[in-house]
Amino acid sequence: MKTRPITKAFLLALALFCASELVVRVFFARNMSGRFEYGYNSTSGFEEKSDGTVRLVRAGGRRFHPQSFTRQRPDGVFRVMVIGDSVPRGGSLASSYAVQVGEQLNKLGVKAESFNLAVAGYGARRNQVVLQQALKYQPSLVILHVNNSNEYEDEREWRRAQEFQSWHPKNWLMKSLVLRRVHEMKTEKVFWEWLPPEIRNQRAVNDADAEVLASMDKNKIREWDELVRRKTAENIELARKAGAKVVLVTQARLERPPGGGAELNDYGLDELVEPLLGADVLRVSMKKVFASPGAAAVFADSAHLRPEGHKLLAAAIVEALRGQSKQ
């Protein structure tokens, strides 16, 4: 039996694929760097320049607000870095409490600069990865936004990162950046809606349903809370070794009981971090900051704040720092 010769169409397709792979690796290397480590690459989004400046960029799947600062903290400057999830990230850089803290300190005569290093969806594991890199830039103060609602995402992204790193034969095609991106488009459902319903129903894994089920598992909740406590303790120790003070901002969520009204629930976070507090570790509780009647109006939804909420939270952080300095 004669074997069919390689067709011109196949060779053309192979050549186009190789050219595409070369273009991605040469011209989009920065954006793709760490892209498939899903937040577990320490330098993704940190672009160090030869002139000694550092730019925070949206790269490697880490969507920082674009900002820049010097690698070495300027003399006499109180440098603040905020690390957390979508709550401290805010709707915009200017309105986020990270920036508001710096502005309010400057109004009080403190020569300060503040930077927002929060990334939506980040839990305790990935926040620690960001912190480890941030501490290289000599922050005077690290504000850690403590939440316990993103651990499912952290676990899922860790599995995805490990899957892409594996050299199992089933992953050989994924060593191509082009094929990886196509795979990601499916995962991110970029073209998901174009597929016939029967294919979507056959192949889809309803991640939202899986997350809801996990969040209802009491054993899983206890596991996540212990992880948050342990990682927060480790983060405090890392900051201490780097000579930085710490403020823990504990998340609270707005709930509306069936009988009407509104109440804040911190899901045990205030109690969880209580043993970690000390002379160089302060806590600002969102549950306490927004406990006054009508404070629910500053919430955009059950967790995120409107600009006025960020401003109030920044004021509470600055007041806590002032109280510490008087002691």
C-alpha positions in Angstrom: 0.0 0.0 0.0 1.3 3.4 -1.0 1.5 6.0 1.7 0.0 9.3 0.8 2.6 12.0 0.3 2.5 15.1 2.5 0.3 17.5 0.9 1.1 21.1 0.1 -1.8 22.2 2.3 -0.4 20.4 5.3 3.0 21.9 4.7 1.4 25.4 4.4 -0.6 24.9 7.6 2.6 23.7 9.4 4.5 26.7 8.2 1.8 29.1 9.3 1.6 27.4 12.7 5.4 27.7 13.2 5.4 31.3 12.1 2.6 32.1 14.5 4.5 30.4 17.3 7.6 32.4 16.5 5.6 35.7 16.4 4.0 35.0 19.8 7.4 34.1 21.4 9.2 37.1 19.9 6.7 39.9 20.1 4.3 38.8 22.9 6.8 37.3 25.3 6.2 39.8 28.0 2.5 39.4 28.0 2.7 35.7 27.9 5.4 35.4 30.6 3.7 33.7 33.5 0.4 33.6 31.6 0.0 29.9 32.3 1.1 30.0 35.9 -2.2 31.7 36.8 -0.8 34.0 39.4 1.9 31.7 40.8 4.7 33.3 38.9 6.3 35.8 41.3 7.4 38.4 38.8 4.4 38.5 36.5 3.2 42.1 36.1 6.4 43.5 37.7 8.5 45.1 35.0 11.9 46.2 36.3 13.6 48.9 34.1 17.3 49.6 33.7 16.8 53.1 35.2 15.8 51.6 38.5 12.1 52.0 38.2 9.5 49.3 38.4 6.3 49.3 36.4 3.2 47.4 37.4 1.6 46.2 34.1 -1.2 43.9 33.0 0.9 40.9 32.0 1.0 37.2 32.6 -2.6 37.0 33.6 -2.0 39.4 36.5 -4.1 42.5 35.9 -2.5 45.2 38.0 -3.6 48.8 37.8 -0.8 50.4 35.7 1.6 52.2 38.2 5.3 52.9 38.5 7.7 53.5 41.4 11.5 53.4 42.1 13.0 50.1 43.1 14.6 51.7 46.0 12.3 53.6 48.4 13.2 57.3 48.3 14.8 58.7 51.5 12.2 60.1 53.9 9.2 58.6 52.1 6.7 56.4 53.8 5.9 53.8 51.1 2.6 51.9 51.4 1.7 48.8 49.4 -1.8 47.2 49.4 -2.2 43.5 48.6 -5.5 41.7 48.2 -8.3 40.9 45.8 -11.0 42.8 43.9 -12.2 44.7 46.9 -9.0 46.7 47.5 -8.4 46.8 43.8 -11.5 48.9 43.4 -13.4 50.1 40.4 -10.5 52.5 39.5 -7.0 53.2 40.8 -7.7 56.8 41.9 -10.8 55.8 44.0 -9.3 52.8 45.6 -8.5 53.0 49.3 -4.9 52.1 48.5 -4.4 55.4 46.8 -6.6 57.2 49.2 -4.4 56.2 52.1 -1.4 57.9 50.5 -3.3 61.0 49.7 -4.7 61.3 53.2 -1.3 60.8 54.8 0.2 63.5 52.6 -2.5 65.9 53.8 -1.4 65.2 57.4 2.1 66.2 56.5 3.5 62.7 56.0 5.6 62.3 52.9 3.9 59.2 51.6 3.4 57.2 48.4 0.9 54.3 48.1 0.5 51.6 45.5 -2.3 49.2 44.7 -1.1 45.7 44.1 -4.5 44.0 44.5 -5.6 41.5 41.8 -9.2 40.3 41.4 -9.8 36.7 42.5 -6.7 36.3 44.5 -6.8 34.3 47.7 -4.2 33.7 50.5 -1.8 31.6 48.4 -1.5 34.0 45.4 -1.5 37.1 47.6 1.6 35.7 49.3 3.3 35.3 46.0 2.6 39.0 45.2 3.8 40.0 48.7 7.1 38.2 48.4 7.9 40.2 45.3 6.5 43.5 46.7 8.8 43.3 49.8 11.8 43.6 47.5 10.8 47.2 46.9 11.1 48.3 50.5 7.6 49.2 51.6 7.3 50.9 55.0 3.8 49.6 55.4 2.0 46.6 53.9 -1.8 46.6 54.0 -3.0 43.0 53.7 -6.7 42.7 52.8 -7.8 39.5 54.5 -10.6 37.7 52.8 -11.7 34.0 52.8 -13.9 33.9 49.7 -11.3 33.3 47.0 -9.6 30.1 48.1 -11.6 28.0 45.6 -10.1 30.1 42.8 -6.6 29.7 44.2 -6.9 25.9 44.4 -8.3 25.7 40.9 -5.6 28.0 39.4 -2.9 26.0 41.2 -4.2 22.8 39.6 -4.2 24.5 36.2 -0.7 25.8 36.6 0.6 22.3 37.6 -1.2 20.8 34.6 0.5 23.1 32.2 3.9 22.5 33.7 3.7 18.7 33.5 5.6 16.9 30.7 3.1 14.1 30.5 2.5 13.2 26.8 -1.0 14.5 27.0 0.4 18.0 27.7 3.0 18.1 24.9 0.8 20.1 22.6 0.3 22.6 25.4 4.0 23.5 25.3 3.0 25.6 22.3 2.1 29.1 23.3 -0.4 29.4 20.4 -2.2 26.2 21.3 -2.2 27.2 25.0 -3.9 30.4 24.2 -6.5 28.6 22.1 -7.1 26.3 25.0 -7.4 29.3 27.3 -10.0 30.9 25.0 -12.1 27.8 25.4 -11.6 27.8 29.2 -12.4 31.5 29.4 -15.4 30.9 27.1 -14.3 33.5 24.6 -15.9 31.5 21.8 -18.0 29.3 24.0 -21.2 30.8 23.0 -20.5 30.1 19.3 -20.5 26.3 19.9 -23.7 24.2 19.5 -25.6 23.7 22.8 -25.1 19.9 22.7 -21.3 20.4 22.6 -21.4 22.9 25.5 -23.5 20.6 27.6 -21.3 17.7 26.8 -17.9 19.4 27.5 -18.7 22.1 30.0 -17.9 21.8 33.7 -20.1 24.3 35.6 -17.4 25.9 37.7 -19.9 28.2 39.4 -21.9 25.2 40.7 -18.7 23.4 41.8 -17.7 26.5 43.8 -21.1 26.8 45.4 -21.0 23.2 46.5 -17.5 23.7 47.9 -18.6 26.8 49.8 -21.3 24.7 51.5 -18.9 22.1 52.7 -18.2 22.8 56.3 -14.9 20.8 56.3 -13.7 22.7 53.3 -14.6 26.0 54.9 -12.6 25.1 58.0 -9.7 24.1 55.8 -9.8 27.4 53.9 -10.1 29.4 57.1 -7.0 27.6 58.5 -5.2 28.3 55.3 -6.0 32.0 55.5 -4.9 32.2 59.1 -1.6 30.3 58.4 -0.8 32.4 55.3 -1.6 35.6 57.0 0.7 34.7 59.9 3.5 33.8 57.4 2.9 37.1 55.6 3.3 39.1 58.8 6.6 37.3 59.5 7.8 38.0 56.0 7.0 41.7 56.4 8.7 41.9 59.8 11.9 40.4 58.3 11.7 43.1 55.6 11.2 45.8 58.2 7.7 46.7 57.2 4.7 47.3 59.5 1.4 45.6 58.7 -2.2 46.6 58.7 -4.8 43.8 58.3 -8.0 44.9 56.7 -10.6 42.2 57.4 -13.4 41.8 54.9 -17.1 42.0 55.8 -19.9 41.3 53.5 -23.3 42.9 53.3 -26.3 40.7 53.9 -30.0 41.5 53.7 -32.1 39.2 55.9 -35.5 38.2 54.7 -37.1 40.4 57.3 -35.5 43.5 55.7 -32.7 45.8 56.7 -29.0 45.1 56.2 -26.2 43.6 58.3 -22.5 43.0 58.0 -20.9 39.6 58.4 -17.2 39.1 58.7 -17.5 35.3 58.6 -15.1 35.0 61.6 -12.2 37.0 60.1 -11.9 39.5 63.0 -11.6 36.6 65.4 -9.3 34.7 63.1 -6.7 37.4 62.9 -7.0 38.5 66.6 -4.1 36.3 67.8 -1.8 37.8 65.1 -2.1 41.4 66.2 0.8 43.2 67.9 2.7 46.4 68.2 3.6 46.3 64.5 0.4 44.6 63.3 -2.8 46.6 63.3 -6.3 45.5 62.3 -9.0 47.6 60.6 -12.3 45.7 60.6 -14.7 46.6 57.7 -17.5 45.3 60.0 -16.7 48.0 62.5 -15.9 50.7 60.0 -19.2 50.4 58.3 -21.3 49.5 61.4 -23.1 52.8 61.5 -26.7 53.1 60.2 -26.8 53.9 56.5 -23.3 52.5 55.9 -24.8 49.9 53.6 -25.1 52.6 51.0 -21.4 52.6 50.4 -21.4 49.0 49.2 -21.7 48.5 45.5 -22.8 44.9 46.1 -22.4 42.4 48.9 -18.6 42.8 49.1 -17.3 45.7 46.9 -17.3 49.3 47.9 -18.3 52.5 46.2 -15.7 55.3 46.0 -17.1 56.8 49.2 -16.6 53.5 50.9 -13.0 53.3 49.9 -12.5 56.9 51.2 -14.0 56.0 54.6 -11.9 52.8 54.8 -8.8 54.8 54.0 -9.6 57.3 56.7 -10.0 54.4 59.2 -6.6 53.0 58.2 -4.9 56.4 58.6 -6.6 56.9 62.0 -5.3 53.5 63.1 -1.8 54.5 62.1 -2.0 57.8 63.9 -3.3 56.1 67.0 -0.3 53.7 66.9 2.2 56.6 66.5 0.8 58.2 69.6 1.5 55.2 71.7 
